[in-house]
Amino acid sequence: MQEWRLRFQEKGPAWVSWLLATLIAAQVAHTVAAALTGRRQPPAVPALQHASPPTVRLNVQAIVAAHLFGVAPSSSVRDPLAAVPTTANLHLRGTLATADPRHGWAIIADDRAEKVYRVGEAAGALSLYSVYVDHVLLDREGSLESLALPRAAERSAWAPAASPVVPPDINLEERHRLGDVMRAEPAVDEESNKLLGFRIDPIPPASALVRAGLRPRDLVTTVNGTPLADQDRQRSQELMNEALASGSASLSVIRGGQHLDVAVDVSR
């Protein structure tokens, strides 16, 4: 063992130098070989191009035609005076008119039954549009049609109570019903909403109403002994309608703050 230690001390530096020289030579040879043959380069990666987003073209006409937000209601105004008699198989049994024709009720019958309708409710293919004392207006898809009480059905023309006219087929000398000389509209107390009676207006000329013993704007409070204010509104309207359809009636009216009893007879 002592012999090998002595030999390594003598030859060791030479062996280490030889080993290092061999390693350096191998590294140099490898470097030169790589330079002579060329090292394969990785393929170039093409630069990414920023593609432009596709152009979107809006079809404005198609969007408008689709009515995505609904269809605006028609601005046309329905003209009550342009209404024509309805051809629907309906019959008007009674009305409960108010100062505003768009707030009223009507009893309408068909072949099956009769029912009380309020303005806006549908009666078959039509809806109740407005209510007057002796007729109603029905709305059929935007067109107005009239439906009259049976006793007033023979009148070929009419007008709302606010501007009464004389139907052209009625001879002024042949008026035999109260409804031929006057119209009546409910009078309601604004605070209590209680029916006071019916305010009457003449069908021109006013002289026919005066000859019957009444005056324009008289307030009828009693019909044939029955106080109108003590009844429900539907019954009061029916009593007034019966009086308008008759040729004579006993009425109590308020005129200029005074209570008067008037026996009206236009049947002669």
Secondary structure by P-SEA (a helix, b strand, c coil): caaaaaaaaacaaaaaaaaaaaaaaaaaaaaaaaaaacccccccccccccccccbbbbaaaaaaaacccccccccbbbbccccccccccccccccccccccccbbbbbbcccbbbbbcccccccccccccccccbbbbbcccbbbbbbcccccccccccccccccccccccccccccccccbbbbbbbccccccccbbbbbbcccaaaaaaaccccccccccccccccccccaaaaaaaaaaaaaccbbbbbbbcccbbbbbbccccc
